[in-house]
Amino acid sequence: MSGIKIEQLNDNLVISWLLSKIEIPISEIVEVTLDDTYGGEEKTAIRIGTPYGETDRVVIHTHSNTYILFTTNGVSIKNKISSFMND
C-alpha cells in the first residue's frame, strides 16, 4: 500500500493517496496539528489514508474544512506542510 504524498504546486498543497488527489490553497490553511485520537476528534473531517495500521494523525484545519491524514510519518508531514505555509 502506498503512503500519502505531500507536495506544493504553485500556491496549493497537493495531497496524493492511491488514486485520489486533493488540492488545498495554502492561503486557506489555518493550522496543522497532530492528533492522538484513533479516528480524529472532528466528526465531519475529510479522512485521507487508512486509520488502521497507521500510528500518526495529521490534522489540517482550513477556513472551510478539516482534513485528517492517517500516516506513519506524521511529524515529517506536519513539518513539510508548515514549511509550505512559511514560504
GUBA-671110 format. One record per residue (C-alpha): residue number from 1; residue in three letters; z, x, y. Coordinates in nm, 2 decimals, padded with zeros to 4 digits. Last residue first. Example, Ala and Ser with C-alpha at 12.3 -4.5 7.8 and 13.67 -1.06 7.14 Angstrom:
<pts>
+-----+------+--------+--------+--------+
| pos | code |     c3 |     c1 |     c2 |
+-----+------+--------+--------+--------+
|   2 |  SER |  00.71 |  01.37 | -00.11 |
|   1 |  ALA |  00.78 |  01.23 | -00.45 |
+-----+------+--------+--------+--------+
</pts>
This chain:
<pts>
+-----+------+--------+--------+--------+
| pos | code |     c3 |     c1 |     c2 |
+-----+------+--------+--------+--------+
|  87 |  ASP |  00.23 |  00.74 |  03.03 |
|  86 |  ASN |  00.59 |  00.60 |  02.98 |
|  85 |  MET |  00.49 |  00.29 |  02.79 |
|  84 |  PHE |  00.27 |  00.50 |  02.54 |
|  83 |  SER |  00.57 |  00.73 |  02.49 |
|  82 |  SER |  00.79 |  00.43 |  02.41 |
|  81 |  ILE |  00.54 |  00.32 |  02.15 |
|  80 |  LYS |  00.55 |  00.66 |  01.98 |
|  79 |  ASN |  00.93 |  00.68 |  01.99 |
|  78 |  LYS |  00.96 |  00.34 |  01.82 |
|  77 |  ILE |  00.70 |  00.43 |  01.56 |
|  76 |  SER |  00.89 |  00.76 |  01.48 |
|  75 |  VAL |  01.23 |  00.59 |  01.47 |
|  74 |  GLY |  01.09 |  00.31 |  01.24 |
|  73 |  ASN |  00.94 |  00.53 |  00.97 |
|  72 |  THR |  00.98 |  00.32 |  00.66 |
|  71 |  THR |  00.82 |  00.01 |  00.81 |
|  70 |  PHE |  00.86 | -00.36 |  00.88 |
|  69 |  LEU |  00.73 | -00.42 |  01.23 |
|  68 |  ILE |  00.88 | -00.72 |  01.42 |
|  67 |  TYR |  00.69 | -00.86 |  01.71 |
|  66 |  THR |  00.83 | -01.08 |  01.99 |
|  65 |  ASN |  00.60 | -01.28 |  02.21 |
|  64 |  SER |  00.53 | -01.39 |  02.57 |
|  63 |  HIS |  00.67 | -01.13 |  02.81 |
|  62 |  THR |  00.68 | -00.87 |  02.53 |
|  61 |  HIS |  00.96 | -00.76 |  02.30 |
|  60 |  ILE |  00.86 | -00.51 |  02.03 |
|  59 |  VAL |  01.11 | -00.49 |  01.74 |
|  58 |  VAL |  01.10 | -00.21 |  01.50 |
|  57 |  ARG |  01.25 | -00.28 |  01.15 |
|  56 |  ASP |  01.34 |  00.00 |  00.92 |
|  55 |  THR |  01.41 |  00.03 |  00.54 |
|  54 |  GLU |  01.09 | -00.12 |  00.38 |
|  53 |  GLY |  01.10 | -00.22 |  00.02 |
|  52 |  TYR |  01.09 | -00.59 |  00.10 |
|  51 |  PRO |  01.01 | -00.69 |  00.46 |
|  50 |  THR |  00.64 | -00.63 |  00.41 |
|  49 |  GLY |  00.44 | -00.55 |  00.72 |
|  48 |  ILE |  00.39 | -00.73 |  01.05 |
|  47 |  ARG |  00.62 | -01.02 |  01.15 |
|  46 |  ILE |  00.54 | -01.23 |  01.46 |
|  45 |  ALA |  00.88 | -01.34 |  01.59 |
|  44 |  THR |  00.98 | -01.71 |  01.59 |
|  43 |  LYS |  01.31 | -01.66 |  01.41 |
|  42 |  GLU |  01.43 | -01.37 |  01.62 |
|  41 |  GLU |  01.71 | -01.19 |  01.44 |
|  40 |  GLY |  01.49 | -00.98 |  01.21 |
|  39 |  GLY |  01.43 | -01.03 |  00.84 |
|  38 |  TYR |  01.69 | -00.79 |  00.69 |
|  37 |  THR |  01.89 | -00.71 |  01.00 |
|  36 |  ASP |  01.91 | -00.35 |  01.13 |
|  35 |  ASP |  01.68 | -00.40 |  01.43 |
|  34 |  LEU |  01.53 | -00.10 |  01.62 |
|  33 |  THR |  01.42 | -00.15 |  01.98 |
|  32 |  VAL |  01.11 | -00.16 |  02.20 |
|  31 |  GLU |  01.14 | -00.34 |  02.53 |
|  30 |  VAL |  00.93 | -00.53 |  02.80 |
|  29 |  ILE |  00.58 | -00.48 |  02.66 |
|  28 |  GLU |  00.33 | -00.67 |  02.87 |
|  27 |  SER |  00.20 | -00.36 |  03.06 |
|  26 |  ILE |  00.11 | -00.21 |  02.72 |
|  25 |  PRO | -00.13 | -00.49 |  02.65 |
|  24 |  ILE | -00.09 | -00.59 |  02.29 |
|  23 |  GLU | -00.37 | -00.56 |  02.04 |
|  22 |  ILE | -00.32 | -00.67 |  01.68 |
|  21 |  LYS | -00.54 | -00.56 |  01.39 |
|  20 |  SER | -00.50 | -00.70 |  01.04 |
|  19 |  LEU | -00.69 | -00.58 |  00.73 |
|  18 |  LEU | -00.40 | -00.37 |  00.59 |
|  17 |  TRP | -00.18 | -00.30 |  00.89 |
|  16 |  SER | -00.31 | -00.20 |  01.23 |
|  15 |  ILE | -00.11 | -00.22 |  01.56 |
|  14 |  VAL | -00.31 | -00.14 |  01.87 |
|  13 |  LEU | -00.11 | -00.09 |  02.20 |
|  12 |  ASN | -00.35 | -00.16 |  02.48 |
|  11 |  ASP | -00.42 |  00.01 |  02.81 |
|  10 |  ASN | -00.72 |  00.21 |  02.68 |
|   9 |  LEU | -00.66 |  00.22 |  02.30 |
|   8 |  GLN | -00.32 |  00.35 |  02.21 |
|   7 |  GLU | -00.24 |  00.39 |  01.85 |
|   6 |  ILE |  00.01 |  00.26 |  01.58 |
|   5 |  LYS | -00.06 |  00.24 |  01.21 |
|   4 |  ILE |  00.15 |  00.03 |  00.97 |
|   3 |  GLY |  00.16 |  00.16 |  00.62 |
|   2 |  SER | -00.09 |  00.14 |  00.34 |
|   1 |  MET |  00.00 |  00.00 |  00.00 |
+-----+------+--------+--------+--------+
</pts>
